[in-house]
Every structure is written in structure tokens, then in C-alpha cells.
């Protein structure tokens, strides 16, 4: 097992310069890749706006007084029927 580890490490050390100089990673992103990523970012941004509006209205509904429950309670206390 130790000899196998030694052989693999020697091969990796010997081939590291060949792997580093392959030139495969020098290509930049093309125009279509940039447009695709931009389109995805636009979708996320445009979905974020209505989501925040719904979240804000949910918080407003949770933390505001309910006018119908208050008016119903006043009517039941005064003897009026709903």
C-alpha cells in the first residue's frame, strides 16, 4: 500500500507541470454563456420583487390589528346581531 502511494505521488509530482501547462483553462466565457447567466439573474431579480411585496403584506397582516374582529366584538357586546 505504501509503495502504491509513493508511485502515485511521484507520478503526480512529475506530471504536475504538464497538467498546469495544458492550456485548457485559458478560454474565456463566450457571449452565450454570459447572456444565459444574465438572463438567469434577471429571472431571480424579477421574482424577488413580488416575493418581497408578498412578504411585506404578510407581515403587515400579522402585526396589524384586525378591524373586522374588533368591530364584531363591539357588536356582540352591545347586543346587536352580526
Buried (B, 14 or more C-beta within 10 A) or exposed (E): EEEEEEEEEEEEEEEEEEEEEEEEEEEEEEEEEEEEEEEEEEEEEEEEEEEEEEEEEEEEEEEEEEEEEEEEEEEEEEEEEE
